[in-house]
Amino acid sequence: MINKLSESIKRGEVILFVGAGVPKTINLPTWSELIDNIAIQLGYDPSIFSCYGDALILAEFYKIEKGGIGELKSWMDDKWNKEEDVIRNSKIYSSIVKMNFPIIYTTNYDHCLEKAFEIYGKKYRRIVNVDDIVGISEDETQIIKFHGDTVSDESIVLAESDYFERLAFESPLDIKLRADMLGKSILFLGYSLSDINIRLIIYKLDQLWKKSNDSSIRPQLYIFLPTPNPIQESILKNRGIETIIGENVDKKNSMENFLELLERG
């Protein structure tokens, strides 16, 4: 399976989806740390605050109380920022750049992917809204910030209302995503089924192909899980996704080894 995926990547036939598990390998804050910071800014004990709802509800409450995410965005700009040396020394970011994916979607807000491309002198186009799509060149990798970017408060998908709008799949980026997914294979990296957005993307794509007259031409979907998860594997298989399981207990090492195998082909 890895050899087949590697060959498809070399032919430019694979889109990469980068989730929160990737920046976590260079110690960027997790969602739970973000929610803890929200609690502190609102004057709550984080352990008590987390009992009042899920992350989306708590982020929604923050937006209502603060009238926006301005103060939180300042924290995100500071904490979700890494020095060039950290990114340069990351085998994971190095592999992502060197494999020359034509299109990378990410649900992360940070700029580590963009920094990695700059470090290795590779051209890229950051796409946050519809204006960024105009004039795309074939010699640059598209980095599509599917949940927004800290360069634009309005683009950030963080609270429950933001997710409800995103899950409607009617924005220009959603339309682009549907078109891209129908023509290329996809590799999900740094994701699990805990991400409702990815679950819906997978489900909708599966339903779309099931209604097709010829599902045999369907591009393959792959997801890398750093450690075994039999329940997720079963659900993913039912949705037409090939699951690749890591071979190391340490999740970071597991991802590094997987990407090294893909590079070698």
Residue pairs with C-beta under 8 A, 6 or more apart in sequence:
1 222
1 242
1 244
2 244
2 258
2 261
2 262
3 265
4 220
5 14
5 185
5 187
5 220
5 222
5 244
5 262
6 261
6 262
6 263
6 264
6 265
7 265
8 14
8 185
8 220
9 99
9 100
9 101
9 187
9 262
10 265
12 100
12 101
12 102
13 184
13 185
13 219
14 101
14 184
14 185
14 186
14 187
15 101
15 102
15 103
15 104
15 105
15 180
15 181
15 184
15 185
15 186
15 187
16 96
16 99
16 101
16 103
16 104
16 105
16 186
16 187
16 189
17 104
17 105
17 106
17 107
17 186
17 187
17 188
17 189
17 191
17 198
18 96
18 104
18 105
18 106
18 107
18 108
18 113
18 189
18 190
19 106
19 107
19 108
19 188
19 189
19 190
19 191
19 192
19 195
19 198
20 30
20 31
20 107
20 108
20 190
20 191
20 195
21 189
21 190
21 191
21 192
21 226
21 251
21 255
22 92
22 93
22 96
22 108
22 189
22 190
22 255
23 80
23 108
23 110
23 112
23 190
24 30
24 190
25 90
25 92
25 251
25 252
25 255
26 82
26 86
26 87
26 90
26 92
26 93
26 112
28 79
28 80
28 82
28 110
28 112
29 37
29 79
29 80
31 55
32 50
32 55
33 79
34 55
34 72
34 76
35 46
35 49
35 50
35 55
35 58
35 59
36 46
36 49
36 50
37 72
37 75
37 79
38 49
38 58
38 59
38 62
38 72
39 45
39 46
39 48
39 49
39 50
39 58
40 46
41 62
41 66
41 71
41 72
41 75
42 49
42 61
42 62
42 65
42 66
49 58
50 58
52 58
52 61
53 61
56 159
56 160
56 163
57 160
59 158
59 159
59 160
60 159
60 160
60 161
62 69
62 72
62 159
63 69
63 158
63 159
63 161
66 72
68 153
69 153
69 156
69 158
70 153
73 150
73 153
73 156
76 109
76 150
77 150
80 109
80 110
80 111
80 150
81 110
81 111
82 110
82 112
82 115
84 115
84 119
87 93
87 112
87 115
87 116
87 119
88 94
88 119
90 116
91 256
91 259
91 260
92 252
92 255
92 256
92 259
93 112
93 113
93 116
94 116
94 120
95 256
95 259
95 260
95 262
95 263
96 104
96 113
96 116
96 189
96 259
97 116
97 117
97 119
97 120
97 122
98 120
98 263
99 259
99 262
99 263
100 122
100 141
101 141
102 141
102 142
102 184
103 141
103 142
103 144
103 180
103 184
104 113
104 141
104 142
104 143
104 144
105 144
105 146
105 177
105 180
106 113
106 143
106 144
106 145
106 146
106 147
107 146
107 147
107 157
107 195
107 197
107 198
108 145
108 147
109 145
109 147
109 148
109 149
109 150
109 156
110 150
111 149
111 150
113 124
113 143
114 124
114 126
114 143
117 123
117 124
117 141
117 143
122 141
123 137
123 139
123 140
123 141
124 140
124 141
124 142
124 143
125 132
125 136
125 137
125 140
125 141
125 142
125 143
126 132
126 143
126 145
126 149
127 133
127 142
127 143
127 144
127 145
127 173
128 145
128 148
128 149
128 151
128 152
128 155
129 152
129 155
129 172
129 173
130 172
130 173
133 172
133 176
136 142
144 173
144 176
144 177
145 155
146 157
146 173
146 177
146 197
147 156
147 157
147 158
147 166
147 197
148 154
148 155
148 156
148 157
148 158
149 155
149 156
150 156
156 162
157 163
157 165
157 166
163 196
163 197
165 171
166 174
166 197
167 196
167 197
167 200
168 174
169 177
169 178
169 200
169 204
177 201
181 201
181 205
181 219
182 208
182 219
183 219
184 219
185 219
185 220
185 221
185 222
186 219
186 221
186 222
187 222
187 223
187 224
188 198
188 221
188 222
188 223
188 224
188 241
189 224
189 255
190 255
191 198
191 223
192 225
192 229
192 232
193 199
193 232
193 235
193 236
202 221
202 236
202 239
202 241
203 239
205 221
206 239
206 240
209 215
209 218
209 240
212 218
218 240
220 242
221 240
221 241
221 242
222 241
222 242
222 243
222 244
223 236
223 241
223 242
223 243
223 244
224 244
224 246
224 255
224 258
225 232
225 233
225 243
225 244
225 245
225 246
226 246
226 248
226 251
226 252
226 254
226 255
226 258
227 245
227 246
227 249
227 251
227 254
228 245
232 243
233 243
233 245
236 243
237 243
244 258
246 254
246 255
246 257
246 258
247 254
247 257
248 254
248 257
